[in-house]
Amino acid sequence: MATLSVRLDEELVERASIMAKALSRSTSKQVEHWAKIGEIMEDNPDLPYEFVKQALIAKAEKEAGKLEAYEFD
């Protein structure tokens, strides 16, 4: 992954730092998370945030090999 220095508003970085600490992330990872959520929400304006959040969790579970096949009755 390439790295790039970007100037961000000091207040945004401060809020990201607080959230990052609460969620056990680095400040840069928190900003990346917010950017990812924002991109998804802009691309899918009709989807509620909770749906997007659960979709990201499901993707992470799949990547970790923690999903089981659904059995139809």
C-alpha positions in Angstrom: 0.0 0.0 0.0 1.3 3.4 -0.9 1.5 6.1 1.7 0.8 9.8 1.2 0.9 12.8 3.4 -2.3 14.7 3.5 -3.2 17.9 5.4 -6.3 17.4 7.6 -8.2 19.8 9.7 -6.8 19.7 13.3 -10.3 19.2 14.8 -10.9 16.2 12.5 -7.6 14.7 13.6 -8.4 15.3 17.2 -11.8 13.6 16.9 -10.2 10.7 15.0 -7.6 10.3 17.7 -10.3 10.1 20.4 -12.3 7.5 18.4 -9.2 5.6 17.5 -8.2 5.3 21.2 -11.7 4.1 22.1 -11.7 1.5 19.3 -8.1 0.4 19.6 -7.0 1.8 16.3 -4.3 4.2 15.2 -5.5 7.7 14.3 -4.6 7.1 10.6 -6.5 3.8 10.6 -9.5 5.6 12.1 -9.4 8.3 9.3 -9.1 5.4 6.8 -12.1 3.7 8.3 -14.2 6.9 8.1 -13.1 7.4 4.5 -14.1 3.9 3.6 -17.5 4.3 5.2 -18.0 7.6 3.5 -17.1 6.2 0.1 -19.5 3.3 0.5 -22.3 5.6 1.7 -21.8 8.0 -1.2 -21.8 5.1 -3.7 -25.0 3.6 -2.0 -27.0 6.6 -0.7 -30.1 4.4 -0.1 -28.4 2.0 2.3 -28.6 2.7 6.0 -25.4 3.0 8.0 -26.2 -0.1 10.0 -26.5 -2.2 6.9 -23.1 -1.0 5.6 -21.5 -1.7 9.0 -22.9 -5.2 9.1 -21.8 -5.8 5.5 -18.3 -4.8 6.5 -18.4 -7.1 9.5 -19.6 -10.0 7.4 -16.8 -9.4 4.9 -14.2 -9.4 7.7 -15.7 -12.7 9.1 -15.6 -14.2 5.6 -11.9 -13.2 5.2 -11.2 -14.7 8.6 -12.8 -18.0 7.6 -15.5 -17.6 10.3 -18.6 -18.1 8.1 -20.6 -21.3 7.8 -22.8 -22.3 4.9 -26.5 -21.6 5.3 -28.6 -24.7 5.2 -32.0 -24.2 3.6 -34.8 -26.5 5.0 
